Amino acid sequence: KNDPDHIKSMDSRFHETIYKMSGSTVFYDVLMPLHKKILKYRKASVCDNSRAEASVAEHRAIYEAIASRNAELASQLITKHLNNAYEHITQKEN
């Protein structure tokens, strides 16, 4: 809590782990550089405590869905997480 650099680091590790676990080299090779390029937006997001907490909760739910091998739920949760992140970023820009 209240440590944006640590949250950003853990966020990066979580995303990289998911990309690696996909088993797709192409998926990993495309998404890792993209993830690094949006660093400015990710940092702004984790500096907002409410979004940071929501993101951690979303990651936890995604992890639980993957751990229980529920691909459909994981896909839904990932889509929701991306939409929430997008909404947060676009609200900050306006």
C-alpha positions in Angstrom: 0.0 0.0 0.0 1.1 3.5 -0.8 4.2 2.3 -2.6 3.6 2.9 -6.3 7.1 1.7 -7.3 6.5 -1.6 -5.6 3.0 -2.0 -7.0 4.3 -1.2 -10.5 7.0 -3.8 -10.1 4.7 -6.5 -8.9 2.2 -5.6 -11.6 4.9 -6.1 -14.2 5.9 -9.4 -12.7 2.3 -10.6 -12.7 1.7 -9.7 -16.3 5.0 -11.2 -17.4 4.2 -14.4 -15.6 0.8 -14.6 -17.3 2.4 -14.0 -20.7 5.0 -16.7 -20.1 2.4 -19.2 -18.8 0.4 -18.7 -22.0 3.0 -21.0 -23.7 3.0 -18.7 -26.7 6.3 -17.1 -27.6 4.5 -14.8 -30.0 2.1 -13.7 -27.3 5.0 -13.0 -24.9 7.1 -11.2 -27.6 4.3 -8.9 -28.6 2.9 -8.1 -25.2 6.1 -7.6 -23.1 7.4 -4.7 -25.2 3.9 -3.2 -25.3 3.6 -3.5 -21.5 6.9 -1.6 -21.1 5.8 1.1 -23.5 2.7 2.0 -21.5 4.8 2.4 -18.4 3.8 6.1 -18.0 0.1 5.1 -17.9 0.7 2.2 -15.6 2.6 4.4 -13.1 -0.2 7.0 -13.1 -2.7 4.2 -12.5 -0.8 2.7 -9.5 -0.4 6.1 -7.9 -4.2 6.3 -7.5 -4.7 4.2 -4.4 -8.3 3.2 -5.3 -7.2 2.0 -8.8 -4.2 0.3 -7.4 -6.3 -1.7 -4.9 -8.9 -2.5 -7.6 -6.1 -3.7 -9.9 -4.6 -6.0 -7.2 -8.1 -7.4 -6.5 -8.6 -8.0 -10.3 -5.2 -9.7 -10.5 -6.1 -11.9 -7.6 -9.4 -12.9 -9.2 -7.6 -13.7 -12.5 -5.0 -15.8 -10.7 -7.7 -17.7 -8.9 -9.6 -18.4 -12.2 -6.3 -19.6 -13.8 -5.4 -21.7 -10.8 -8.8 -23.4 -10.8 -8.4 -24.0 -14.6 -11.5 -21.9 -15.4 -10.4 -20.5 -18.8 -13.8 -18.9 -19.5 -13.8 -17.0 -16.2 -10.2 -16.0 -16.5 -10.9 -14.6 -20.0 -13.9 -12.6 -18.7 -11.9 -11.3 -15.7 -9.0 -10.3 -18.0 -11.3 -8.5 -20.3 -12.9 -6.7 -17.3 -9.4 -5.8 -16.0 -8.4 -4.3 -19.4 -11.6 -2.4 -19.6 -11.2 -1.0 -16.1 -7.6 0.0 -16.8 -8.6 1.7 -20.1 -11.5 3.6 -18.4 -9.1 4.8 -15.7 -6.5 6.0 -18.1 -9.0 7.7 -20.4 -10.7 9.5 -17.5 -7.3 10.8 -16.4 -6.6 12.2 -19.8 -9.9 14.2 -19.9 
